[in-house]
Amino acid sequence: MRHARVIALAGLAIAATAVAAYAAQTTVVPVPDNAPVQTAPLEVDLSKTQWGDAEAGAGKAAACGACHGADGNPDVPTYPRLAGQSERYIARQLALFASGERHSGMAAVMAPFAQALSPQDMRDVGAYFARQKAGAGVADDTVVADGPYAGLKFYEIGQQLYRGGAPERGIPACLACHGPTGAGNPGPAYPHIGGQQADYTTQRLTEYKAGVTSEKDPALFHIMAQVTAKLTEQEIGALSSYIQGLHDRADDVAAAGAASKQ
């Protein structure tokens, strides 16, 4: 009987141990909450940068070549020409893409590339493209058949607006800010638009005309929104065509000289 009691007690001890082990395995132990995720604002401060380094920018701009061309002159008409663009303008647009303030057009494609760049990288990329020679396209010289501009060539509508504006409608001449050859003004970061792709220019002017922006400093956007608000679709198309063919006449002289030597 004594041995039986010992065996019984041992059995109870083993059973109790098993129950305790099982309880330990199934007991829910609360996990402490993780610390709140710290998010940094996607703001790009270009004010603490130095003038861009074009040599350094050449390597940083390599990825841009897939769409914009190695020298900033793209083959696809919807991609903007970057060659000859001012450093400050390119850096600012990259900053707007990186922060999400510019979200129209191909912004979803541009954002990851821009967010991978530091503010100084943006200046360097801008400096590289500023050194490249901008090309130009051909303006549309189809004669307009009807409407208020009947008899004019299509690009001539844009030429009138670019050079003289439409004072009676409160539309200033484009050359007042962008210059007679579309070279822009690097001081206030007005862009170089001479030779810009017509399809791209039409897209941008249409966006300005809509007047909707997320830019935190929309002063420059509002200037363009006011100018384009009174333009018709035909006028936007004609301006884009004229700008596509706009370039410095010295380029023609240089090209003719090079051809004569061949």
Backbone as CSV, one residue per row, in Angstrom:
resi,resn,N_x,N_y,N_z,CA_x,CA_y,CA_z,C_x,C_y,C_z
1,MET,0.835,-1.215,0.000,0.000,0.000,0.000,0.865,1.258,0.000
2,ARG,1.970,1.190,0.746,2.839,2.374,0.819,3.393,2.696,-0.561
3,HIS,3.833,1.652,-1.293,4.345,1.900,-2.642,3.274,2.474,-3.558
4,ALA,2.053,1.989,-3.398,0.959,2.494,-4.234,0.711,3.969,-3.991
5,ARG,0.794,4.354,-2.653,0.593,5.773,-2.324,1.690,6.643,-2.945
6,VAL,2.931,6.130,-2.862,4.042,6.894,-3.435,3.849,7.081,-4.936
7,ILE,3.441,6.000,-5.589,3.214,6.086,-7.044,2.090,7.064,-7.361
8,ALA,1.018,6.998,-6.554,-0.119,7.896,-6.774,0.277,9.344,-6.590
9,LEU,1.066,9.607,-5.529,1.510,10.982,-5.278,2.423,11.475,-6.398
10,ALA,3.279,10.582,-6.889,4.160,10.950,-7.992,3.361,11.275,-9.241
11,GLY,2.297,10.483,-9.455,1.443,10.733,-10.615,0.768,12.083,-10.518
12,LEU,0.297,12.407,-9.287,-0.336,13.715,-9.101,0.653,14.853,-9.331
13,ALA,1.893,14.657,-8.888,2.919,15.689,-9.071,3.217,15.909,-10.540
14,ILE,3.319,14.788,-11.298,3.581,14.911,-12.743,2.435,15.624,-13.440
15,ALA,1.189,15.264,-13.046,0.018,15.891,-13.640,-0.022,17.380,-13.343
16,ALA,0.311,17.729,-12.094,0.307,19.148,-11.709,1.360,19.919,-12.498
17,THR,2.523,19.276,-12.672,3.595,19.922,-13.441,3.172,20.152,-14.880
18,ALA,2.496,19.147,-15.456,2.030,19.253,-16.832,1.015,20.367,-16.985
19,VAL,0.092,20.434,-16.002,-0.919,21.499,-16.047,-0.266,22.862,-15.958
20,ALA,0.708,22.971,-15.055,1.399,24.253,-14.892,2.147,24.650,-16.172
21,ALA,2.791,23.642,-16.799,3.521,23.908,-18.041,2.576,24.338,-19.147
22,TYR,1.418,23.673,-19.211,0.442,24.010,-20.233,-0.078,25.426,-20.005
23,ALA,-0.337,25.727,-18.708,-0.847,27.060,-18.382,0.167,28.129,-18.749
24,ALA,1.454,27.801,-18.516,2.492,28.768,-18.854,2.556,29.025,-20.348
25,GLN,2.283,27.961,-21.143,2.345,28.108,-22.594,1.153,28.871,-23.148
26,THR,0.013,28.781,-22.491,-1.208,29.389,-23.027,-1.538,30.738,-22.373
27,THR,-0.761,31.146,-21.391,-1.024,32.423,-20.749,-0.659,33.562,-21.699
28,VAL,-1.582,34.507,-21.930,-1.347,35.637,-22.825,-0.622,36.724,-22.064
29,VAL,0.575,37.054,-22.526,1.359,38.112,-21.907,1.277,39.348,-22.793
30,PRO,0.683,40.413,-22.338,0.535,41.605,-23.183,1.892,42.186,-23.586
31,VAL,2.000,42.531,-24.874,3.222,43.134,-25.385,3.087,44.652,-25.278
32,PRO,4.102,45.296,-24.747,4.005,46.760,-24.611,3.877,47.437,-25.974
33,ASP,3.082,48.512,-26.042,2.898,49.248,-27.291,4.225,49.822,-27.781
34,ASN,4.394,49.787,-29.116,5.586,50.404,-29.678,5.506,51.924,-29.536
35,ALA,6.664,52.528,-29.507,6.698,53.989,-29.449,6.112,54.553,-30.742
36,PRO,5.456,55.697,-30.699,4.884,56.296,-31.913,5.946,56.486,-32.990
37,VAL,5.560,56.221,-34.217,6.485,56.393,-35.332,6.741,57.882,-35.536
38,GLN,8.003,58.238,-35.613,8.374,59.629,-35.825,8.462,59.895,-37.327
39,THR,7.667,60.817,-37.810,7.685,61.148,-39.234,8.316,62.517,-39.435
40,ALA,9.112,62.618,-40.467,9.756,63.890,-40.783,9.019,64.550,-41.948
41,PRO,8.781,65.837,-41.888,8.098,66.512,-42.993,8.950,66.481,-44.248
42,LEU,8.299,66.325,-45.403,9.014,66.285,-46.677,9.224,67.704,-47.185
43,GLU,9.947,68.490,-46.426,10.228,69.848,-46.826,11.700,69.950,-47.230
44,VAL,11.945,70.601,-48.316,13.303,70.730,-48.831,13.734,72.184,-48.702
45,ASP,14.780,72.417,-47.931,15.265,73.779,-47.710,16.460,74.037,-48.622
46,LEU,16.222,74.798,-49.686,17.286,75.122,-50.628,18.098,76.336,-50.181
47,SER,17.647,77.000,-49.128,18.310,78.237,-48.716,19.684,77.990,-48.104
48,LYS,19.943,76.769,-47.662,21.221,76.467,-47.015,22.194,75.765,-47.960
49,THR,21.914,75.856,-49.252,22.776,75.212,-50.236,23.741,76.217,-50.854
50,GLN,24.724,75.693,-51.574,25.662,76.523,-52.318,25.322,76.430,-53.800
51,TRP,25.959,77.276,-54.605,25.743,77.182,-56.043,26.064,75.768,-56.501
52,GLY,25.298,75.274,-57.459,25.464,73.906,-57.912,26.793,73.648,-58.611
53,ASP,27.238,72.417,-58.518,28.467,71.960,-59.165,28.058,71.111,-60.368
54,ALA,28.268,71.633,-61.575,27.824,70.938,-62.786,28.515,69.593,-62.959
55,GLU,29.806,69.520,-62.600,30.529,68.245,-62.737,29.931,67.194,-61.811
56,ALA,29.661,67.584,-60.572,29.033,66.649,-59.632,27.621,66.303,-60.086
57,GLY,26.947,67.274,-60.677,25.575,67.056,-61.132,25.468,66.098,-62.290
58,ALA,26.537,65.964,-63.081,26.495,65.071,-64.245,26.184,63.644,-63.827
59,GLY,26.837,63.170,-62.778,26.574,61.812,-62.303,25.209,61.682,-61.661
60,LYS,24.810,62.702,-60.908,23.524,62.668,-60.222,22.358,62.763,-61.206
61,ALA,22.611,63.319,-62.378,21.555,63.496,-63.386,21.453,62.308,-64.326
62,ALA,22.283,61.285,-64.122,22.304,60.149,-65.049,20.935,59.498,-65.188
63,ALA,20.219,59.357,-64.062,18.906,58.711,-64.108,17.889,59.540,-64.891
64,CYS,18.109,60.852,-64.961,17.175,61.734,-65.661,17.170,61.467,-67.165
65,GLY,18.305,60.956,-67.663,18.458,60.772,-69.095,17.457,59.819,-69.709
66,ALA,16.929,58.887,-68.922,15.980,57.910,-69.460,14.762,58.582,-70.067
67,CYS,14.322,59.683,-69.492,13.142,60.391,-69.997,13.505,61.722,-70.664
68,HIS,14.457,62.436,-70.074,14.756,63.795,-70.525,15.926,63.864,-71.500
69,GLY,16.544,62.726,-71.801,17.710,62.726,-72.677,18.977,62.992,-71.884
70,ALA,20.072,62.403,-72.303,21.331,62.543,-71.571,21.748,63.999,-71.424
71,ASP,21.440,64.818,-72.436,21.809,66.233,-72.392,20.608,67.128,-72.104
72,GLY,19.506,66.533,-71.687,18.328,67.327,-71.343,17.432,67.667,-72.506
73,ASN,17.667,67.035,-73.664,16.817,67.250,-74.843,16.099,65.936,-75.163
74,PRO,14.878,65.757,-74.692,14.171,64.474,-74.840,13.605,64.266,-76.237
75,ASP,13.366,62.996,-76.546,12.737,62.640,-77.819,11.210,62.598,-77.699
76,VAL,10.718,62.283,-76.512,9.276,62.164,-76.287,8.683,63.558,-76.066
77,PRO,7.674,63.955,-76.844,7.166,65.332,-76.787,6.487,65.730,-75.482
78,THR,6.070,64.754,-74.688,5.398,65.100,-73.426,6.383,65.322,-72.282
79,TYR,7.668,64.987,-72.499,8.680,65.198,-71.459,9.328,66.558,-71.671
80,PRO,9.503,67.331,-70.619,10.063,68.678,-70.798,11.546,68.682,-71.154
81,ARG,11.925,69.680,-71.915,13.327,69.923,-72.237,13.971,70.601,-71.030
82,LEU,15.056,70.013,-70.512,15.749,70.570,-69.355,17.028,71.305,-69.741
83,ALA,17.550,71.014,-70.916,18.791,71.650,-71.363,18.631,73.159,-71.408
84,GLY,19.582,73.872,-70.825,19.546,75.324,-70.829,18.654,75.927,-69.774
85,GLN,17.960,75.075,-69.015,17.077,75.575,-67.967,17.919,76.144,-66.827
86,SER,17.405,77.128,-66.104,18.192,77.731,-65.029,18.321,76.773,-63.854
87,GLU,19.467,76.862,-63.209,19.744,75.991,-62.055,18.689,76.141,-60.971
88,ARG,18.360,77.378,-60.639,17.407,77.620,-59.540,16.034,77.065,-59.866
89,TYR,15.620,77.194,-61.121,14.296,76.704,-61.484,14.228,75.188,-61.353
90,ILE,15.240,74.490,-61.864,15.244,73.026,-61.778,15.279,72.578,-60.322
91,ALA,16.138,73.205,-59.516,16.228,72.822,-58.103,14.897,73.034,-57.396
92,ARG,14.233,74.135,-57.704,12.948,74.409,-57.043,11.886,73.394,-57.448
93,GLN,11.848,73.032,-58.724,10.852,72.059,-59.165,11.112,70.685,-58.546
94,LEU,12.379,70.307,-58.426,12.710,69.040,-57.762,12.263,69.068,-56.304
95,ALA,12.448,70.213,-55.654,12.008,70.344,-54.265,10.490,70.208,-54.151
96,LEU,9.759,70.774,-55.116,8.299,70.677,-55.099,7.843,69.240,-55.336
97,PHE,8.526,68.514,-56.229,8.200,67.111,-56.443,8.476,66.306,-55.169
98,ALA,9.620,66.565,-54.537,10.015,65.806,-53.348,9.042,66.008,-52.197
99,SER,8.543,67.218,-52.038,7.635,67.520,-50.925,6.190,67.139,-51.212
100,GLY,5.886,66.836,-52.491,4.510,66.530,-52.861,3.684,67.753,-53.171
101,GLU,4.304,68.937,-53.147,3.561,70.155,-53.450,3.217,70.248,-54.935
102,ARG,4.033,69.632,-55.762,3.705,69.535,-57.180,3.310,68.088,-57.455
103,HIS,2.050,67.886,-57.789,1.535,66.518,-57.894,0.762,66.268,-59.188
104,SER,0.920,67.135,-60.163,0.219,66.955,-61.431,1.140,66.299,-62.451
105,GLY,0.567,65.962,-63.598,1.374,65.391,-64.670,2.076,64.107,-64.264
106,MET,3.395,64.083,-64.453,4.201,62.899,-64.148,4.807,62.974,-62.745
107,ALA,4.146,63.691,-61.848,4.696,63.880,-60.502,4.904,62.564,-59.768
108,ALA,4.013,61.602,-59.968,4.156,60.312,-59.278,5.440,59.599,-59.695
109,VAL,5.856,59.818,-60.935,7.106,59.226,-61.423,8.297,60.025,-60.904
110,MET,8.170,61.339,-60.868,9.273,62.201,-60.462,9.561,62.148,-58.967
111,ALA,8.534,61.975,-58.140,8.702,62.079,-56.693,9.788,61.172,-56.126
112,PRO,9.821,59.862,-56.454,10.868,59.007,-55.871,12.279,59.454,-56.241
113,PHE,12.467,59.923,-57.474,13.789,60.394,-57.890,14.163,61.659,-57.108
114,ALA,13.209,62.571,-56.967,13.478,63.823,-56.272,13.729,63.591,-54.787
115,GLN,12.980,62.675,-54.188,13.137,62.414,-52.755,14.467,61.759,-52.425
116,ALA,15.117,61.168,-53.415,16.426,60.541,-53.193,17.554,61.568,-53.227
117,LEU,17.239,62.807,-53.593,18.259,63.846,-53.711,18.270,64.753,-52.491
118,SER,19.448,65.168,-52.080,19.565,66.189,-51.039,19.343,67.555,-51.693
119,PRO,19.112,68.599,-50.895,18.963,69.934,-51.491,20.168,70.330,-52.355
120,GLN,21.379,69.985,-51.896,22.561,70.326,-52.689,22.616,69.514,-53.975
121,ASP,22.173,68.253,-53.900,22.092,67.442,-55.123,21.207,68.121,-56.159
122,MET,20.094,68.678,-55.694,19.163,69.338,-56.611,19.823,70.522,-57.300
123,ARG,20.616,71.281,-56.551,21.339,72.400,-57.145,22.375,71.895,-58.151
124,ASP,23.043,70.791,-57.819,24.060,70.238,-58.721,23.429,69.737,-60.020
125,VAL,22.295,69.053,-59.909,21.590,68.579,-61.103,21.160,69.779,-61.950
126,GLY,20.647,70.804,-61.296,20.242,72.008,-62.012,21.415,72.659,-62.738
127,ALA,22.570,72.686,-62.079,23.759,73.286,-62.690,24.193,72.503,-63.918
128,TYR,24.075,71.182,-63.853,24.462,70.354,-65.002,23.588,70.672,-66.215
129,PHE,22.273,70.680,-66.024,21.384,70.924,-67.153,21.467,72.373,-67.647
130,ALA,21.782,73.300,-66.747,21.923,74.699,-67.153,23.067,74.870,-68.149
131,ARG,24.044,73.990,-68.093,25.192,74.074,-68.994,24.939,73.426,-70.360
132,GLN,23.881,72.663,-70.463,23.614,71.951,-71.712,22.963,72.885,-72.731
133,LYS,23.194,72.588,-73.988,22.659,73.416,-75.069,21.224,73.008,-75.383
134,ALA,20.304,73.949,-75.244,18.895,73.654,-75.497,18.616,73.578,-76.984
135,GLY,17.888,72.580,-77.396,17.448,72.479,-78.778,16.134,73.221,-78.957
136,ALA,15.546,73.090,-80.107,14.248,73.716,-80.389,13.545,72.893,-81.446
137,GLY,12.236,72.990,-81.449,11.442,72.275,-82.436,10.987,73.202,-83.545
138,VAL,9.918,72.808,-84.209,9.364,73.581,-85.324,7.960,74.051,-84.952
139,ALA,7.676,75.320,-85.214,6.345,75.861,-84.932,5.380,75.486,-86.053
140,ASP,4.111,75.366,-85.687,3.062,74.974,-86.626,2.640,76.186,-87.470
141,ASP,2.865,76.113,-88.790,2.521,77.243,-89.656,1.240,77.012,-90.459
142,THR,0.393,76.088,-89.980,-0.898,75.865,-90.637,-1.757,77.134,-90.564
143,VAL,-2.403,77.489,-91.659,-3.248,78.690,-91.680,-4.580,78.396,-90.989
144,VAL,-4.982,79.291,-90.093,-6.232,79.140,-89.357,-7.396,79.478,-90.286
145,ALA,-8.376,78.587,-90.348,-9.466,78.735,-91.328,-10.576,79.659,-90.849
146,ASP,-10.883,79.657,-89.554,-12.019,80.461,-89.099,-11.766,80.982,-87.689
147,GLY,-12.747,81.702,-87.161,-12.624,82.264,-85.827,-11.939,83.614,-85.840
148,PRO,-11.656,84.175,-84.670,-11.087,85.533,-84.584,-9.687,85.651,-85.180
149,TYR,-9.019,84.528,-85.349,-7.659,84.568,-85.896,-7.588,84.012,-87.319
150,ALA,-8.693,83.958,-88.002,-8.730,83.413,-89.368,-7.734,84.140,-90.267
151,GLY,-6.983,83.362,-91.036,-6.009,83.924,-91.955,-4.595,83.955,-91.413
152,LEU,-4.462,83.881,-90.092,-3.129,83.845,-89.487,-2.593,82.419,-89.479
153,LYS,-1.290,82.296,-89.531,-0.697,80.990,-89.282,-0.848,80.682,-87.800
154,PHE,-0.960,79.388,-87.476,-1.264,79.005,-86.093,-0.250,79.581,-85.110
155,TYR,1.030,79.476,-85.440,2.042,79.960,-84.504,2.009,81.473,-84.354
156,GLU,1.475,82.192,-85.390,1.432,83.647,-85.334,0.492,84.150,-84.236
157,ILE,-0.500,83.358,-83.904,-1.375,83.714,-82.773,-0.530,83.768,-81.503
158,GLY,0.276,82.737,-81.321,1.158,82.691,-80.163,2.218,83.772,-80.195
159,GLN,2.709,84.065,-81.387,3.728,85.107,-81.526,3.192,86.461,-81.067
160,GLN,1.955,86.777,-81.468,1.337,88.033,-81.047,1.237,88.118,-79.520
161,LEU,0.770,87.048,-78.922,0.596,87.034,-77.473,1.939,87.074,-76.752
162,TYR,2.912,86.329,-77.274,4.216,86.276,-76.613,4.898,87.635,-76.642
163,ARG,4.839,88.309,-77.786,5.579,89.555,-77.949,4.788,90.796,-77.529
164,GLY,3.493,90.764,-77.706,2.710,91.964,-77.394,1.616,91.773,-76.370
165,GLY,1.315,90.523,-76.014,0.218,90.271,-75.097,-1.111,90.647,-75.720
166,ALA,-2.101,90.883,-74.871,-3.412,91.374,-75.309,-3.871,92.381,-74.257
167,PRO,-3.342,93.610,-74.316,-3.607,94.617,-73.281,-5.087,94.853,-73.016
168,GLU,-5.901,94.803,-74.087,-7.335,95.048,-73.910,-8.005,93.971,-73.056
169,ARG,-7.355,92.828,-72.924,-7.885,91.735,-72.101,-7.074,91.537,-70.826
170,GLY,-6.115,92.415,-70.589,-5.305,92.310,-69.381,-4.280,91.197,-69.424
171,ILE,-3.845,90.812,-70.629,-2.857,89.741,-70.775,-1.514,90.369,-71.144
172,PRO,-0.499,90.250,-70.279,0.806,90.848,-70.579,1.591,90.010,-71.576
173,ALA,2.585,90.631,-72.188,3.467,89.919,-73.106,4.339,88.939,-72.330
174,CYS,4.486,87.744,-72.852,5.280,86.706,-72.172,6.753,87.103,-72.066
175,LEU,7.227,87.852,-73.084,8.649,88.200,-73.083,9.028,89.129,-71.933
176,ALA,8.036,89.747,-71.287,8.330,90.628,-70.160,9.054,89.875,-69.045
177,CYS,8.739,88.603,-68.880,9.396,87.782,-67.858,10.366,86.765,-68.448
178,HIS,10.026,86.236,-69.628,10.806,85.137,-70.195,11.808,85.579,-71.255
179,GLY,11.793,86.858,-71.614,12.774,87.371,-72.557,12.390,87.140,-74.001
180,PRO,12.965,87.899,-74.930,12.606,87.805,-76.347,12.921,86.454,-76.976
181,THR,13.914,85.738,-76.449,14.243,84.420,-77.002,13.793,83.288,-76.085
182,GLY,13.048,83.637,-75.031,12.571,82.609,-74.110,13.623,82.099,-73.159
183,ALA,14.717,82.860,-72.979,15.822,82.411,-72.130,15.502,82.514,-70.647
184,GLY,14.419,83.201,-70.294,14.024,83.286,-68.902,14.811,84.323,-68.127
185,ASN,14.625,84.327,-66.817,15.320,85.253,-65.938,15.764,84.472,-64.706
186,PRO,17.057,84.164,-64.585,17.510,83.327,-63.467,17.381,84.000,-62.105
187,GLY,17.267,85.335,-62.080,17.136,86.032,-60.798,15.907,85.587,-60.020
188,PRO,14.697,85.850,-60.542,13.482,85.386,-59.858,13.096,83.961,-60.230
189,ALA,14.011,83.253,-60.881,13.787,81.851,-61.268,12.660,81.688,-62.274
190,TYR,12.498,82.668,-63.177,11.572,82.491,-64.291,12.238,81.539,-65.285
191,PRO,11.549,80.525,-65.721,12.205,79.469,-66.503,12.564,79.844,-67.931
192,HIS,13.537,79.132,-68.443,13.889,79.162,-69.866,12.819,78.350,-70.592
193,ILE,12.076,78.992,-71.474,10.995,78.276,-72.164,11.203,78.181,-73.666
194,GLY,12.200,78.902,-74.200,12.458,78.845,-75.634,12.810,77.434,-76.080
195,GLY,12.094,76.923,-77.084,12.350,75.581,-77.586,11.651,74.485,-76.806
196,GLN,10.912,74.852,-75.772,10.247,73.824,-74.958,9.235,73.043,-75.798
197,GLN,9.087,71.767,-75.477,8.179,70.890,-76.207,6.742,71.419,-76.121
198,ALA,6.073,71.523,-77.265,4.730,72.102,-77.310,3.733,71.314,-76.465
199,ASP,3.804,69.982,-76.524,2.858,69.175,-75.745,3.007,69.444,-74.259
200,TYR,4.250,69.549,-73.807,4.491,69.797,-72.389,4.035,71.200,-71.996
201,THR,4.348,72.182,-72.829,3.941,73.552,-72.522,2.425,73.674,-72.451
202,THR,1.736,73.020,-73.360,0.266,73.035,-73.333,-0.253,72.472,-72.018
203,GLN,0.342,71.375,-71.580,-0.070,70.752,-70.316,0.119,71.709,-69.148
204,ARG,1.287,72.355,-69.089,1.575,73.252,-67.969,0.679,74.500,-67.998
205,LEU,0.486,75.085,-69.176,-0.367,76.267,-69.254,-1.806,75.931,-68.861
206,THR,-2.250,74.735,-69.228,-3.601,74.294,-68.850,-3.713,74.129,-67.344
207,GLU,-2.667,73.622,-66.721,-2.657,73.478,-65.261,-2.686,74.847,-64.583
208,TYR,-1.912,75.781,-65.112,-1.941,77.135,-64.546,-3.327,77.755,-64.706
209,LYS,-3.936,77.553,-65.858,-5.263,78.123,-66.122,-6.301,77.592,-65.136
210,ALA,-6.156,76.322,-64.729,-7.082,75.740,-63.746,-6.949,76.437,-62.401
211,GLY,-5.763,76.980,-62.108,-5.572,77.797,-60.909,-5.507,77.040,-59.603
212,VAL,-5.279,75.742,-59.644,-5.249,74.935,-58.414,-3.824,74.502,-58.125
213,THR,-3.340,74.794,-56.926,-1.984,74.414,-56.556,-1.916,74.041,-55.080
214,SER,-0.926,73.216,-54.728,-0.665,72.853,-53.338,0.633,73.468,-52.842
215,GLU,1.222,74.343,-53.642,2.489,74.956,-53.250,2.294,75.829,-52.010
216,LYS,3.231,75.717,-51.076,3.152,76.519,-49.857,3.550,77.965,-50.116
217,ASP,4.339,78.164,-51.159,4.696,79.525,-51.572,4.266,79.676,-53.032
218,PRO,2.993,79.974,-53.248,2.434,79.939,-54.613,2.544,81.234,-55.391
219,ALA,3.407,82.150,-54.971,3.466,83.466,-55.625,3.721,83.349,-57.120
220,LEU,4.708,82.547,-57.516,5.026,82.402,-58.934,3.903,81.683,-59.676
221,PHE,3.311,80.700,-59.022,2.193,79.987,-59.641,1.047,80.952,-59.912
222,HIS,0.750,81.814,-58.960,-0.378,82.728,-59.117,-0.144,83.742,-60.238
223,ILE,1.113,84.113,-60.465,1.406,85.007,-61.588,0.959,84.354,-62.889
224,MET,1.366,83.085,-63.048,1.004,82.371,-64.274,-0.490,82.071,-64.338
225,ALA,-1.105,81.809,-63.204,-2.543,81.527,-63.188,-3.335,82.740,-63.660
226,GLN,-2.902,83.928,-63.261,-3.586,85.148,-63.682,-3.408,85.399,-65.179
227,VAL,-2.214,85.105,-65.690,-1.939,85.330,-67.114,-2.751,84.374,-67.983
228,THR,-2.787,83.114,-67.584,-3.424,82.090,-68.422,-4.944,82.034,-68.254
229,ALA,-5.467,82.631,-67.209,-6.906,82.528,-66.931,-7.760,82.998,-68.100
230,LYS,-7.257,83.973,-68.869,-8.045,84.562,-69.946,-7.693,84.011,-71.325
231,LEU,-6.777,83.042,-71.359,-6.392,82.455,-72.643,-7.382,81.377,-73.064
232,THR,-7.674,81.316,-74.357,-8.527,80.249,-74.873,-7.679,79.004,-75.131
233,GLU,-8.340,77.894,-75.364,-7.624,76.658,-75.675,-6.789,76.827,-76.945
234,GLN,-7.346,77.517,-77.934,-6.619,77.759,-79.179,-5.371,78.598,-78.919
235,GLU,-5.505,79.610,-78.090,-4.368,80.489,-77.789,-3.275,79.749,-77.027
236,ILE,-3.675,78.878,-76.118,-2.685,78.079,-75.381,-1.916,77.178,-76.344
237,GLY,-2.643,76.554,-77.274,-1.991,75.693,-78.258,-1.044,76.476,-79.155
238,ALA,-1.468,77.663,-79.566,-0.652,78.485,-80.454,0.591,79.011,-79.742
239,LEU,0.428,79.425,-78.501,1.578,79.867,-77.711,2.593,78.739,-77.558
240,SER,2.095,77.549,-77.271,2.969,76.384,-77.087,3.730,76.092,-78.369
241,SER,3.060,76.221,-79.507,3.701,75.972,-80.796,4.771,77.022,-81.082
242,TYR,4.441,78.274,-80.846,5.410,79.344,-81.081,6.634,79.167,-80.195
243,ILE,6.407,78.857,-78.919,7.516,78.675,-77.971,8.394,77.497,-78.380
244,GLN,7.787,76.452,-78.923,8.560,75.284,-79.341,9.597,75.661,-80.405
245,GLY,9.251,76.591,-81.278,10.178,77.003,-82.328,11.047,78.190,-81.946
246,LEU,10.849,78.731,-80.748,11.555,79.939,-80.331,12.991,79.624,-79.888
247,HIS,13.941,80.363,-80.438,15.341,80.165,-80.062,16.138,81.402,-80.467
248,ASP,17.356,81.458,-79.986,18.231,82.579,-80.283,18.668,82.503,-81.748
249,ARG,18.542,83.598,-82.464,18.908,83.599,-83.882,20.391,83.269,-84.078
250,ALA,21.195,83.549,-83.076,22.624,83.236,-83.170,22.844,81.747,-83.369
251,ASP,21.912,80.942,-82.880,22.028,79.498,-83.074,21.924,79.139,-84.548
252,ASP,21.082,79.864,-85.304,20.945,79.623,-86.741,22.232,79.996,-87.478
253,VAL,22.828,81.110,-87.043,24.076,81.554,-87.669,25.178,80.532,-87.433
254,ALA,25.255,80.049,-86.207,26.270,79.071,-85.867,26.048,77.772,-86.650
255,ALA,24.777,77.362,-86.772,24.466,76.128,-87.490,24.803,76.267,-88.971
256,ALA,24.506,77.439,-89.544,24.815,77.674,-90.962,26.325,77.669,-91.202
257,GLY,27.056,78.244,-90.259,28.506,78.269,-90.375,29.105,76.872,-90.302
258,ALA,28.557,76.052,-89.423,29.049,74.686,-89.287,28.744,73.877,-90.550
259,ALA,27.577,74.130,-91.150,27.190,73.398,-92.361,28.072,73.776,-93.540
260,SER,28.459,75.057,-93.600,29.282,75.502,-94.730,30.694,74.925,-94.701
261,LYS,31.128,74.499,-93.538,32.470,73.942,-93.399,32.521,72.445,-93.725
262,GLN,31.367,71.844,-93.896,31.340,70.403,-94.161,31.571,70.110,-95.649
